[in-house]
């Protein structure tokens, strides 16, 4: 069966198809592995990117995420105003070390935060330029990386994302 269309219908149709193709190309699909094939059992068509499972995210947290998750936990821990008074001079020195180039002796001061109460007080009360401690730390990847062993000495840092089969548990 043949369908006869006018020239204006043809132009409109080609514009629509071009627009659809352009939007498909312009939209990046990060983290999708096309080699994994479609999730469906419909083998009569080629797989589309939206069929691919997005399971390229590793089960293990990245170092920055491990610190962030610990700090989120610390926000729920108990601390008193007296804990903050003990930690405040350390926090001021930590802030000074993170100001400007490099991180100075930040890790040395982080070693002084050795109890849940101190960490909770530090995380809850850190607010310099409306940024949390984690925001200050993540600006320098070496600080995050170097803080992991120090924090791990006193606290249980989460290894894996919820719902993953964690090889470390």
N, C-alpha and C positions, 0 to 999 in steps of 0.2 A: 504494500500500500504506500503510495506516495502522498506526501503532504506538501502543499504549495503554500509558501509564505511570501509576504511582501518584502521589499528591500528594507523598509524601516523595521519590520519585525526581525529580519536577519541581523541588522546592525545592533538592535537592542539585545538580541540573544548572544551575539559575540561579545558585547560589552559585559554582559552578566557573567559569561564564562571566563573572560579575561580577569574580571574583578575577583571571581572565586579563586582562580589559580594564583593571582597575585597575593591575595590574603593568605593563602595556604603556604606560599613561599616566604612571605614576610614574617610569619609567626614562627619564632624559633621554638623548637621542642627539645629542651635541655633534659638530659638524663634518660633518654629513651633509646633503647637498643633495638634497632629494626631487625637484627639478625635473630632475635628470639621468636619471631613469628607471631601469628595471631593467637589470641586467647581462645577464640571460638574454634569449633571443629569444622567450620564452613571452609572446605578446601577449594571451593569453586571460585574464589576470588583472591586477589593479592592482598597481603596484610597492609593495613594503614597504620600510621604512627600511633593513633589513639588505641589500637589493638594491643600494642606492645606493653608488657608489664613494666611499671616504673619501680623496679626493685633494685636499681643500681645504687641506692643509698645503702651504705654498709650498716651492719647491725651495731658495730661499735661506734661510740661517740668519738668525734674529733676532739683533740685536746681542748680547744676553746669551749666546746660544748660540755665537756666534763666539768670544767671550772664553773661554767654558767649553771649547770644542774646542781652542783654543790652549793652555790650561792643561793639558788632558789630554795633549797632545803633549809639553809641557814636562816632564811627569812622567817621560817616557822619555828625555829628554836627559841627557847627562853633566854632572855638577857635582861639585865637590870640597868638603871641609870649608872650604878656604880661600875658595872662592866664597861660601859662606854667611857666613863671617866678614866679608867685604867688604859683603855685602848686609844683614846683620843690623841695623846702625844705621839703614839706610834703611827696613827693614821695621818697626822700632820706631816710627819717625816716621810711616810710613804708617798703622800701627795707631792712633796717637794722632789722626791727621787723620780717621779713619773712626769714632772714638769720639764719641758724642754727636750733636748736631744738625749737619747739613751734612757736607761732605766736606773742608773746609779746603783745604789745598794738596796733596791726595793725588796729583793728576795731575802736579804739579811733581816729586814724588818718584818717580812712575812713570817719568818721562822719564830717570831715572838708571839704569833697568834696560834696558841697551842691548845686551846680548849673550845668546846662548842659555844660557850657563853661569849668568849672573846670574838670568835668569828661571827656569831650572830650580831653582836654589838657593832662590829666593824661594817658588816654588810648592810645592816639596817640603817646605820647613821651616816654612812659615806654619801655625801652629796656635795660634790664640788662642780660648779658650773652646770648644775642640774643633771649630772651624770652619775651613774652608779659605779661602784668599784670595778665591776666587770667591764663596763664601757671604757673605763680608763685603762684597764689592763689589756684589753683586746686590741688597742691601738699599736701595741708592740708585741708581735708574735713570739719573740724570745721570752718576754715576761710570762706569757701563758705557758709556753713549753717548760720554762725553768721553774714555774710555780707548781707544776704537777708533782714532782718528788717531794717538795716541801709540804704541800697540802696532804699528800698521801700518807705522810708520816703520822699525822694526827687525825685525819678524817678519811672516811670511806668515800672515795670518788666513784660516781657511777661509771660503769664501763659501757653498758649497752642500752640501746633504746628500748622502751617498753614494748612488749609483744614480740621481741626477737628471741631466738634461741641463742642465748649468750654463751659463748665458749668459756667464759670466765666465772660462771656461777656454779 
